Amino acid sequence: MSGEIVLYDYWRSSAAYRVRIALNLKGLAYRSVPVDLTKGEHAAADYVALNPQGLVPALLIGGHLLTQSLAIIDYLDAAHPAPRLIPADPAGRAETLARALVIAADVHPINNLRVLTYLRREFGADDEAVNRWYHHWIAEGFNALEGGAPDHGLFGGAAPDLADICLVPQMANARRFDLPLGPWPRLVRIDAALRALPAFAAAAPDAVRPD
Ligand SMILES: N[C@@H](CCC(=O)N[C@@H](CS)C(=O)NCC(=O)O)C(=O)O
Protein backbone atom coordinates (compact mmCIF):
# COMPACT_ATOMS: atom_id res chain seq x y z
CA MET A 1 0.00 0.00 0.00
CA SER A 2 1.28 3.44 -0.89
CA GLY A 3 2.27 5.59 2.07
CA GLU A 4 1.22 8.68 0.20
CA ILE A 5 -1.10 11.08 2.01
CA VAL A 6 -3.72 12.58 -0.28
CA LEU A 7 -5.82 15.61 0.66
CA TYR A 8 -9.01 16.27 -1.28
CA ASP A 9 -8.77 19.97 -1.06
CA TYR A 10 -10.10 23.30 -2.24
CA TRP A 11 -7.87 26.34 -1.83
CA ARG A 12 -10.65 28.52 -0.46
CA SER A 13 -12.25 25.93 1.81
CA SER A 14 -11.72 26.87 5.42
CA ALA A 15 -12.29 23.29 6.60
CA ALA A 16 -9.57 22.09 4.21
CA TYR A 17 -7.37 24.99 5.36
CA ARG A 18 -7.57 23.60 8.93
CA VAL A 19 -6.31 20.23 7.74
CA ARG A 20 -3.53 21.79 5.65
CA ILE A 21 -2.33 23.66 8.74
CA ALA A 22 -2.41 20.49 10.86
CA LEU A 23 -0.52 18.45 8.26
CA ASN A 24 2.12 21.18 8.04
CA LEU A 25 2.46 21.44 11.82
CA LYS A 26 2.97 17.67 11.97
CA GLY A 27 5.53 17.84 9.16
CA LEU A 28 3.50 15.41 7.05
CA ALA A 29 3.97 15.80 3.29
CA TYR A 30 0.82 15.34 1.25
CA ARG A 31 -0.48 15.53 -2.29
CA SER A 32 -3.37 17.89 -2.83
CA VAL A 33 -6.19 16.83 -5.18
CA PRO A 34 -8.27 19.91 -5.99
CA VAL A 35 -12.05 19.58 -5.71
CA ASP A 36 -13.37 22.81 -7.20
CA LEU A 37 -16.49 23.84 -5.30
CA THR A 38 -17.32 26.57 -7.81
CA LYS A 39 -17.56 23.91 -10.52
CA GLY A 40 -19.61 21.58 -8.33
CA GLU A 41 -16.88 18.93 -8.32
CA HIS A 42 -17.75 18.06 -4.71
CA ALA A 43 -21.16 16.85 -5.93
CA ALA A 44 -19.73 14.73 -8.76
CA ALA A 45 -20.29 10.98 -8.51
CA ASP A 46 -16.59 10.10 -8.23
CA TYR A 47 -16.11 12.44 -5.27
CA VAL A 48 -19.36 11.47 -3.54
CA ALA A 49 -18.23 7.85 -3.82
CA LEU A 50 -15.24 8.87 -1.68
CA ASN A 51 -17.09 11.21 0.66
CA PRO A 52 -20.84 10.60 0.66
CA GLN A 53 -21.40 13.95 2.37
CA GLY A 54 -19.99 15.69 -0.70
CA LEU A 55 -17.93 18.19 1.30
CA VAL A 56 -14.23 18.93 1.41
CA PRO A 57 -11.88 18.03 2.92
CA ALA A 58 -11.29 14.30 2.83
CA LEU A 59 -7.94 12.75 3.64
CA LEU A 60 -6.52 9.45 2.45
CA ILE A 61 -3.94 8.32 4.98
CA GLY A 62 -2.66 4.94 6.13
CA GLY A 63 -5.26 3.21 3.97
CA HIS A 64 -8.10 5.16 5.58
CA LEU A 65 -10.34 7.67 3.85
CA LEU A 66 -11.17 10.20 6.55
CA THR A 67 -13.73 13.02 6.46
CA GLN A 68 -14.70 15.93 8.73
CA SER A 69 -11.78 18.26 9.41
CA LEU A 70 -11.86 17.92 13.21
CA ALA A 71 -12.03 14.13 13.03
CA ILE A 72 -9.13 14.19 10.57
CA ILE A 73 -7.05 16.40 12.86
CA ASP A 74 -7.92 14.19 15.84
CA TYR A 75 -6.68 11.20 13.84
CA LEU A 76 -3.46 13.02 12.96
CA ASP A 77 -2.95 13.91 16.61
CA ALA A 78 -3.44 10.30 17.71
CA ALA A 79 -1.31 8.77 14.95
CA HIS A 80 1.42 11.47 14.92
CA PRO A 81 1.40 12.94 18.44
CA ALA A 82 4.20 15.49 18.01
CA PRO A 83 3.46 18.33 18.27
CA ARG A 84 0.23 17.85 20.19
CA LEU A 85 -2.69 19.86 18.83
CA ILE A 86 -5.28 18.68 21.36
CA PRO A 87 -4.04 18.56 24.96
CA ALA A 88 -3.92 15.15 26.62
CA ASP A 89 -5.19 16.29 30.01
CA PRO A 90 -8.99 16.09 30.20
CA ALA A 91 -9.67 19.70 31.21
CA GLY A 92 -7.26 21.17 28.66
CA ARG A 93 -8.72 18.89 26.00
CA ALA A 94 -12.25 20.03 26.78
CA GLU A 95 -11.22 23.71 26.73
CA THR A 96 -9.47 23.40 23.38
CA LEU A 97 -12.33 21.43 21.82
CA ALA A 98 -14.89 23.92 23.13
CA ARG A 99 -13.08 26.83 21.46
CA ALA A 100 -12.59 24.90 18.23
CA LEU A 101 -16.25 23.91 18.19
CA VAL A 102 -17.46 27.50 18.58
CA ILE A 103 -16.08 27.92 15.08
CA ALA A 104 -16.36 24.46 13.57
CA ALA A 105 -19.81 23.58 14.93
CA ASP A 106 -21.55 26.88 15.66
CA VAL A 107 -20.28 29.36 13.04
CA HIS A 108 -18.86 27.66 9.98
CA PRO A 109 -21.71 25.22 9.16
CA ILE A 110 -24.36 27.92 8.94
CA ASN A 111 -22.17 30.15 6.76
CA ASN A 112 -21.26 27.37 4.38
CA LEU A 113 -21.71 27.69 0.62
CA ARG A 114 -24.69 25.33 0.55
CA VAL A 115 -26.46 27.29 3.31
CA LEU A 116 -25.88 30.64 1.57
CA THR A 117 -27.07 29.12 -1.71
CA TYR A 118 -30.20 27.83 0.04
CA LEU A 119 -30.90 31.25 1.57
CA ARG A 120 -30.71 32.82 -1.88
CA ARG A 121 -32.70 30.13 -3.69
CA GLU A 122 -35.41 29.26 -1.16
CA PHE A 123 -35.84 32.57 0.70
CA GLY A 124 -34.89 35.11 -1.95
CA ALA A 125 -32.01 36.53 0.09
CA ASP A 126 -29.99 39.10 -1.86
CA ASP A 127 -26.30 39.93 -1.45
CA GLU A 128 -26.97 42.37 1.38
CA ALA A 129 -29.09 39.88 3.31
CA VAL A 130 -26.54 37.10 2.81
CA ASN A 131 -23.76 39.41 4.02
CA ARG A 132 -25.73 40.36 7.12
CA TRP A 133 -26.35 36.69 7.87
CA TYR A 134 -22.67 35.86 7.37
CA HIS A 135 -21.44 38.74 9.56
CA HIS A 136 -23.98 38.04 12.29
CA TRP A 137 -22.94 34.42 12.88
CA ILE A 138 -19.24 35.18 12.79
CA ALA A 139 -19.75 38.00 15.28
CA GLU A 140 -21.64 35.65 17.62
CA GLY A 141 -18.77 33.18 17.56
CA PHE A 142 -16.01 35.77 17.80
CA ASN A 143 -17.75 37.48 20.74
CA ALA A 144 -17.77 34.16 22.56
CA LEU A 145 -14.09 33.50 21.82
CA GLU A 146 -12.80 37.02 22.52
CA GLY A 147 -14.03 36.97 26.12
CA GLY A 148 -11.97 33.94 27.03
CA ALA A 149 -9.00 34.63 24.75
CA PRO A 150 -5.56 35.07 26.35
CA ASP A 151 -3.91 38.52 26.59
CA HIS A 152 -0.60 37.03 25.53
CA GLY A 153 0.39 34.04 23.45
CA LEU A 154 -1.86 31.78 21.45
CA PHE A 155 -4.96 29.83 22.41
CA GLY A 156 -2.55 26.94 22.79
CA GLY A 157 -0.13 29.02 24.89
CA ALA A 158 3.35 28.89 23.36
CA ALA A 159 2.39 26.54 20.52
CA PRO A 160 -0.74 26.35 18.32
CA ASP A 161 -3.57 24.04 19.25
CA LEU A 162 -6.78 22.98 17.51
CA ALA A 163 -8.53 26.23 18.48
CA ASP A 164 -5.75 28.24 16.83
CA ILE A 165 -6.09 26.05 13.74
CA CYS A 166 -9.81 26.81 13.54
CA LEU A 167 -9.41 30.53 14.23
CA VAL A 168 -7.15 31.45 11.31
CA PRO A 169 -9.40 30.16 8.47
CA GLN A 170 -12.45 31.74 10.12
CA MET A 171 -10.64 35.09 10.35
CA ALA A 172 -9.77 34.72 6.67
CA ASN A 173 -13.46 34.24 5.90
CA ALA A 174 -14.34 37.29 7.97
CA ARG A 175 -11.84 39.43 6.03
CA ARG A 176 -13.06 37.99 2.75
CA PHE A 177 -16.60 39.11 3.58
CA ASP A 178 -15.37 42.56 4.76
CA LEU A 179 -16.34 42.12 8.40
CA PRO A 180 -14.60 44.88 10.43
CA LEU A 181 -12.50 43.10 13.07
CA GLY A 182 -12.15 45.99 15.56
CA PRO A 183 -14.40 44.42 18.23
CA TRP A 184 -12.05 41.45 18.63
CA PRO A 185 -8.50 42.77 19.31
CA ARG A 186 -7.31 39.59 21.04
CA LEU A 187 -8.42 37.41 18.16
CA VAL A 188 -6.77 39.81 15.69
CA ARG A 189 -3.50 39.60 17.63
CA ILE A 190 -3.60 35.80 17.88
CA ASP A 191 -4.47 35.44 14.19
CA ALA A 192 -1.58 37.71 13.14
CA ALA A 193 0.90 35.76 15.30
CA LEU A 194 -0.33 32.48 13.86
CA ARG A 195 -0.24 33.61 10.24
CA ALA A 196 3.44 34.47 10.66
CA LEU A 197 4.24 30.82 11.45
CA PRO A 198 5.51 28.85 8.42
CA ALA A 199 3.00 26.01 8.85
CA PHE A 200 0.13 28.49 8.73
CA ALA A 201 1.58 30.65 5.96
CA ALA A 202 2.15 27.64 3.69
CA ALA A 203 -1.47 26.50 4.19
CA ALA A 204 -3.06 29.87 3.39
CA PRO A 205 -5.49 30.06 0.46
CA ASP A 206 -3.26 32.39 -1.53
CA ALA A 207 -0.27 30.09 -0.95
CA VAL A 208 -2.07 27.01 -2.32
CA ARG A 209 -4.32 28.63 -4.92
CA PRO A 210 -3.94 26.87 -8.28
CA ASP A 211 -2.63 29.09 -11.08
N1 LIG B 1 -17.85 20.03 9.15
C1 LIG B 1 -17.15 19.82 7.92
C2 LIG B 1 -17.48 20.93 6.98
C3 LIG B 1 -16.95 20.68 5.59
C4 LIG B 1 -17.47 21.76 4.67
O1 LIG B 1 -18.54 22.33 4.92
N2 LIG B 1 -16.71 22.05 3.63
C5 LIG B 1 -17.13 23.09 2.73
C6 LIG B 1 -15.97 23.94 2.29
S1 LIG B 1 -15.28 24.82 3.65
C7 LIG B 1 -17.80 22.48 1.53
O2 LIG B 1 -17.40 21.44 1.05
N3 LIG B 1 -18.83 23.16 1.04
C8 LIG B 1 -19.55 22.75 -0.12
C9 LIG B 1 -20.94 23.29 -0.11
O3 LIG B 1 -21.31 23.98 0.84
O4 LIG B 1 -21.65 23.02 -1.05
C10 LIG B 1 -15.65 19.74 8.19
O5 LIG B 1 -15.21 20.32 9.19
O6 LIG B 1 -14.93 19.09 7.44
The ligand as an ORCA input file, in Angstrom:
! r2SCAN-3c Opt
* xyz 0 1
  N     -17.854     20.029      9.149
  C     -17.148     19.815      7.919
  C     -17.477     20.928      6.975
  C     -16.947     20.682      5.595
  C     -17.467     21.758      4.670
  O     -18.542     22.332      4.918
  N     -16.710     22.052      3.629
  C     -17.132     23.091      2.730
  C     -15.969     23.938      2.294
  S     -15.280     24.820      3.650
  C     -17.804     22.477      1.527
  O     -17.396     21.437      1.050
  N     -18.831     23.161      1.035
  C     -19.553     22.749     -0.117
  C     -20.940     23.292     -0.106
  O     -21.312     23.982      0.841
  O     -21.655     23.018     -1.055
  C     -15.648     19.741      8.188
  O     -15.213     20.321      9.193
  O     -14.925     19.088      7.443
*
